[in-house]
Amino acid sequence: NLDLSNNLIEILKEGAFNGLFNLNKLEIKSNSLKQIQKYTFRDLNKFMPLPYFELDSQRIENLDSFAFNGLSNLISLSISKNMIRILKNNSFNGLKSLSYLNLENNKIDTIESEAFLGLDNLAFLDLNYNKLFEIKRVIFKDLKNLEHLYIQNTNVKFIEVNLITEIKKIKYFYLSNNKLQLINNFNIKDIVNLELLN
């Protein structure tokens, strides 16, 4: 086991855990993380069946592309209450088992078109309490199994035409407490799985 909790760690660099082949538990709670570099967890791929990982309440500003590559067994990832502004392309690439992603309470105002590439099994995405002005349909093109989507309290004014048709398995879609003025061509009738639109 490796417990790095309650320190002042600011950066997790590429290959930080190289050589720790038998590690079965990793804790990084209550630090001052600002950046997670690419391939930080690369060597933990097959040797550490880490199902849940929390990086809440740090100071993370930057997630490099491929930051979590190597955690292919991860099911749940929470990075809430941080200072992330941009979700870059391939931010979560390599998390092929991930079904739950919590990004609430950050400062996200930009999501690049392939930020969620590789999240084939993601079912739950929380983007509440961020700074998103508009929601483009291309953002969700790789989330074929998404069922729960939360975009509340994010100052959204614009939703791209036919957005919801991009998320074919969506069941619960939460959009309350935004600044929406016009909903155009939402095509709700075409989403056969939709159970709740809030």
Phi, psi and omega in degrees: 000150177226116181246112181249021183292157174057049173236198180237033182296128182253330184224135168257112186271163178306129178073021184302331184247021178303135175091352181270065189292333185257009180294130179239357176210133180226127178235130180226040183284154172053057172242196179236040184303130176247333185213141171240113184280165182297146176059026177302322186253021189305317185282356183266007189305302187256351190257350184228100180283073183272104184277330184230138181218125180243129176232036182288156171055045172252211176230033187296121178254331189225126170250114177293155170303140181065024181301324184254009179301127184119347179255058188290345179265358184294133180256322185228130179228125178238123179231043183279162176058051175234201185232029181292131180251324183237132169262108185280162173306137177066024178302326185241016181299135181106348181268064189290343179260355186296129177241344183228125179225118181249115179237022184292156175060049169244203177236030186297119175239352180222129173236112181291158192298335180241030179298325184258016179300132178096353180269062186293335184253008182294126180247338186228125179226122180247114177243020181301151174056055173236198187237031184288130179268321180222154179242115180261143184294332182297336180301325188259008187297336182264358184261072187287342182245015181292128181244328183239121179229122181245118176225056182263150176055048182237007179068021181295129176249335188226131173239127184296146180306136177063025178306312188293337179288345177285338184248081193292335183260008183301133178247321183231118184233115184250120183229016186290160176059047172242198181238034180297134178244334183214130173245118187237129176053051180287333177053047181299325183299339182275352181261096188289338183269350185296123179250331183213127172237113185246000000 
